[in-house]
Amino acid sequence: MQMDRHNHLWSNVVALPAMSRVAVCGGTHGNELSGIYLVRERLKRREDGIEPVSVATLMSNPRAVQLCVRYVETDLNRCFTRAALRRRTDVLLGRRLSSVGLVCQANFGPRLCRREPTPQSAFIATSSSASACAPVSEDTPYEMIRSQELNALLGPKGSAQAVDLLCDLHNTTANTGLCLITEMASTPVRYVHFDIPLDEAYSLDSVGKHGFAMEVGPQPHGVVRSGIFSAMQEGVQLMLDWICQFNSGTLFEGGSVDVFTMVKNIDYPRDPRTHMITAAVHPDLQDRDFCLLHPGDPMFLSFSGETLRYKGKEALYPFFINEAAYYEKGVALSLARKRRVEIPSIRSDTLR
């Protein structure tokens, strides 16, 4: 009976290419501190020669990190659509990023699970390359130029040269727990799916062949909380351990997972004349990320004391409730449908 199960399992296995090029990025938003300190810790470990997996570790937005702000001129994590990357590619890649390829060669190679740390100087060159890459014009936002540098180093987006896996580290003020967010352990994990075509995917993680954002909350911006940092650290380590096992030929049995697919964003109620918000998230909804919201449930409490209820026709799952960074984007919360996705058994094709 056990042999029959073993044969059935191997007959339904999906073989995927091994991952020889992996990147972990923090500081895409310069005031989300868990990812920033985790990147700094990983770079320190590389100096000590104790990094068990060879992975490119990058500080995505060093100027915003230095100022402890979300961004300097524009949101870096909205600069990676194909159209946005195409605007400056010829000028930036042709004349201003000749050194980035050398950094890329220094960081990436087939030695994924060997104990061979990458020189700290390579990462310093990556983080400070904006100084060598003068703006195309005075009107070009810094983050647009930085997105070109990251695309050159980790992509190009949609190409065979792109990194195999890109993990971008984020914090949220919302009570989400640990989420893995994509366009394509002791800590519970939720999987959030944004149904966006690759060309229109705007986030840094879309540059890799495969990618996701690791979002952990709640944590105020400009603050690091030990429990949130530890959850992110554990999530990254589990990912790296999984990659090592996958590349060595370990078989991972299939199963099912709940996935939350984003349906729409909900704005705050606003004054039609001034466009100022007129209500806050209702106390019954606050901090209830991923708890089912039914039609008629309280959604907002107006500043005059009136309860405003959810008027949707179907029950959906709210997340990113009252996220501080989304006030400027006109988003009070996002709504998602939950579905169960079957995952096949997988292994790397190194055993072929």
C-alpha positions, 0 to 999 in steps of 0.5 A: 500500500505504501509503495502504491502511494509512493508510485502515485505521488511520483507519477504526478510530480511537476518538475520545475527548474532549480533556483540559481538566482535569488534576491531578498530586498528591503527598504523599498519603502524607507519607513518600513523598518523590519525589512530594513533591519533584516537586510542590514543583519543579513549583510552583516552575516555575510561579512562574518561568513555565516550565510548558508545560502548565496542570495543577493541582498539589496536595500531597494531605496537607500535615500528613503531609508536614510530619511526614514520616509516611505519615498523621496519623490514618488512611490518606488513600489509603483514604478515597475510596470513595463511602460514605466520601465521602458521610458528611460531604459535606453538612456540608463542602460546604455550610458549609466549602468555599465557597472551594475552588470559587474555587481550582478556577476559578483552576486549570482551564480550556480553556488546557491547552497554553498557557504560562500559569502558575497563581498560587502563591497558589491552590496555597497556598490548596489545601494549607492549606484544612484550617485553614479547614475545622474538623473536623466533630467531635473524632473526625473523622480529619484525613484524612477531612476532607482527602478531602472537600476533595480530592473537592470540588476534583478531583471530585466523584467520578463526576460530569461536573465531575470532572477528566479525568485525575488522576495520584497520585504514590507510592513503594514500598519494593518493587522494582517499578520504575515502575508505573502502577496504576489501578482502572478512555520510557527507564524500563520501565513496568508496568501494574497493574490493581485490579479494583474497582468505582468505588463501592468504589475507595478511592484518590485517583486514583479521584476523576477521570474517569480516573486512575492512581497512578504508583508507583516503587520501590524507595525507603525511606520518608522518603528520596529517591533521585535515580534513583527521583526522575528516573524519576518526573519522566520519567514525569510529563513523558511524560504531560504531553507525551502530553496536549499531543499528544493534545489537538492531534489527534495520532493514536496507533496502537494496539497491545498491552500487558501488564497485571497484574490483582491477584488476592489479597494474601498475609499473613505467617505468624503465631502463632495466639495472639499474631498476631505474624509468624513468618517473613520473605519468603524470600531467593529471592523478595525483590526479584523483583517481577513475576517468575513465582511457581510452586506450590512455590517458596519464599515465606517463611523462618521465624524458626526456619529453615524454608522455607515454600513457595507453596501456590497452584494456579496460577503468579502474579506477585508485586508489592509484595513486603515493602512496609514500609507494608503490615505494618500492613495484613497484606500481605506481597505481592500476586499478579497474573495477567498478560494482554495487552490490545489498545489501539485507535488513538485521537485526540481528538475535536477534529478532528470 
